[in-house]
Amino acid sequence: MKVKHKESFWSYFKNHKMLYFMMLPMLAFLFAFNYLPIWGLSLAFREYVPGMPLFPWMEGITWVGLKNFIALWKSIYTLRYFLNTLILSIYLIIFGFFPPIIFALFVNEIVHRKYKRVVQTVSYLPYFISTAIVGGLVVNFLGTNGGVVNQIIELFGGTPTMFLNDTRYFRTIYVVVHIWKNFGWGSILYLAAISSINPELYEAVRIDGGGRWRQMWHITLPGIKPTIFILMVLGMGGILGGGDIEMIRMLWNRGNMAVSSTMAFQIFRDGILASKYAQATALGLLVSVVGLITTVSVNAANRKLTGFSLW
């Protein structure tokens, strides 16, 4: 019996060197934009102002330990930012997670191929519209000076309302806009998962007398269950991300700041607008650690309860 010897790394590299050379640009990009910036996390433990040495091994660095984190803990605004982010993220998970699944299921049931392509194309278009344009449209539609929504309200005898300046409406407006902009694009993964289901399973259900609804319930949904749970884990990992920061920037104003100021938006304000790089880094590191813990915990619970997990 011939024994198959394991190929050494250098021998494998020699035989597939062109593949490794093709990987070099992507590896360089990954190192430059994903690993090299990790050194910047040291700013969370330093007293940093622009012009000071950036890297930890340079001279002239003032280390302050956990001072920036203690300042976040003592700040009266941190709890508000945390609660705003948590509430907004829960809204997005509850109301924004299922529309792509439902849409993918119904698109899969469309028999006419040309009509199906038109529906998919129209649903994908909002994702490619600039966030700045979408935000501007929302501001104009809901404005009191010629806004379409308020014109309709006046037409029926109502009083114009400053929706974006009212804390009662901001979260609803943001969640609706987020769903409209992303549900079509989010359905692509589910449609891809549906396309990989064995067609013979549908045939078996049809032979047993099952209609379209039974095929969807007993074949399609179980077939995309791993995708659903994996995307749920990823979504829960970003629970403190606060959604689309660009959209929040477009809709934020002094009137709704009590509910629209999220942790991600505060990182932007501290780091970019106020040049408080140390404080912004500390807050960003805190959000990342919480996201990591949430991802690991939800993934473990998901693996135990359903058998599906990322790792």
C-alpha angles and dihedrals in degrees: 000000000000114000115219110223119216112250114242121237095247091049090050090046091051092051094046102029094130090060091053091048089052088054094054098084091050093046090050090050091048092050095046098047105026108030107025093056089059086084087066090069087078087075088075089067097042142071099242133179126169111281097035120115111282105203121069096235094059123099124253097046120145113210117202101175112212095348094115092049092048089051089053090050092051095044114107090215099056094076091049092051091047094050093045091051093045094048093046092048092049089051090051092049095047099042103021103045099065104044093074090051094048092045092050091050093052094043088053089056093056107108100188104084098203092048089047091054092048091052092049093047093049091048092050096050098080090058091062095049111103114259089230090057093046091048091049091050091051092049091049095045093050097038123115093226103075096326113161094227094051091045089057090048091051090047089062093045099264131134120255113254129207094226098177092049093053117086090209093067106035099086093046092049093048095048093047092049091046092052093046092050099044112026095085095050091042090057092065094083092050092048089051090051091048091051090057094059114110109257090213089072090061090047091053091053091048090051089053089054098259118151131212093283094053090047090053094046100042102031113020100042095046088045094058095038094104090053092049094052095044092051088047090057091050091047093051090050090062095047091124093045089092095218123265107003091192092057091047089052090053095048099037119109139149092270097058099029091108090070103019099057103100130175092257091050091048090052088055092048095047097041103037107022102031099029090228092145097164094051092044091050091050091052092046092050090050091052091048093050092049090048091051093049091047093049094049092045096047091044091053092047091046092051092050096046103036107013092238122112144147092244 
